[in-house]
Amino acid sequence: MTSTSCPSQLSDRDLLAEVQRAVSCEREANARVIALLMELDSRKLCAGQGYASLFTYCVKVLHLSEHAAYLRIEAARVARRFPVLEKLADGSLHLTAVSLLGPHLTSENHAELLDEATHKSKREIELLIARLRPQPDVPSVVRKLPAPGPPAVAPAATEIDDTTPRVTQRPVAPQRAEIKPLTPDRSKVQCTVSLATHDKLRRVQDMLRHTIPDGDLAAVLDRALTVLLAELSRTKCAATNRPRSTRAARSHSRSRHIPSAIRRDVWGRDGGRCAFQGELGRCAETGFLEFHHIVPYADGGEASAANLELRCRAHNQYEAVLWSGETKRPSLSSYKSLSLLTE
């Protein structure tokens, strides 16, 4: 890599452009690989090379991971019937989208579905499929998982070679919670909970029998989340059914404390979403939100609705770094210009 191509030597704008070019080249290369795999499979060359399947050839010879091989082979199968290679090359579709959509594409609907899936995330593709092929509700189930078995023991040997690497038992990573849409307005939620959480759930079911006689988990979960959401709204954004006058808030304008009335105004105005405006648009984050002073408190900024906006933690820290002058890109003056634009 030459000094001119070293990422650390690029300007901000050149780095952004270079990332776009690199990803574009990667997409075109992926589409080319899939086209070549289609031809390789049609000629049955894997068998001649000593491999029983294209999947095995991709893993053993091309050294792709099992997941990477699966996605490319699935895309190749779809590409035999429908025009997806061009969309993969230009970034309109990603490999996961093609894999998910493949079983649902027909000669009648493929054009419409592929267009609708353009630039969609995996989550959005799953919602599209749920609308196309709605699934029935899953039964509410609470069951105990089997206890993990004992670690595998190596067979006994008459001699032990000290040069042989010892195999240690690796802990099994816990399964992540799954939220999968069944229809556009219903989803399956599946997770593993501790014994303490299980006991709490059973107690809540028992205490709600007068309103939810069958103890339906979906109804119990909805009731619990409704209460939790109300509590979080009260603590995070000062939501209340009886808001007080904002006159008292004005007396605290030079304090770091943000009065409840102002927090409600800012949260409602910004829609519970980060209000940072980047070159490509507004940030879409709704988690880790914090109240950000447009004119910093250290510069005399007030805790008023006009001087406060919601920021996700990353953008709040980003603007704090810009204000402190710890980075040369952009300058403090450009930061202040940005702050004025976000009012």
Beta strands, then each sheet from edge to edge (+ up, - down):
strand 1: 178-183
strand 2: 186-190
strand 3: 277-278
strand 4: 281-282
strand 5: 289-293
strand 6: 308-312
sheet 1: 1+ 2-
sheet 2: 3+ 4-
sheet 3: 5+ 6-
end
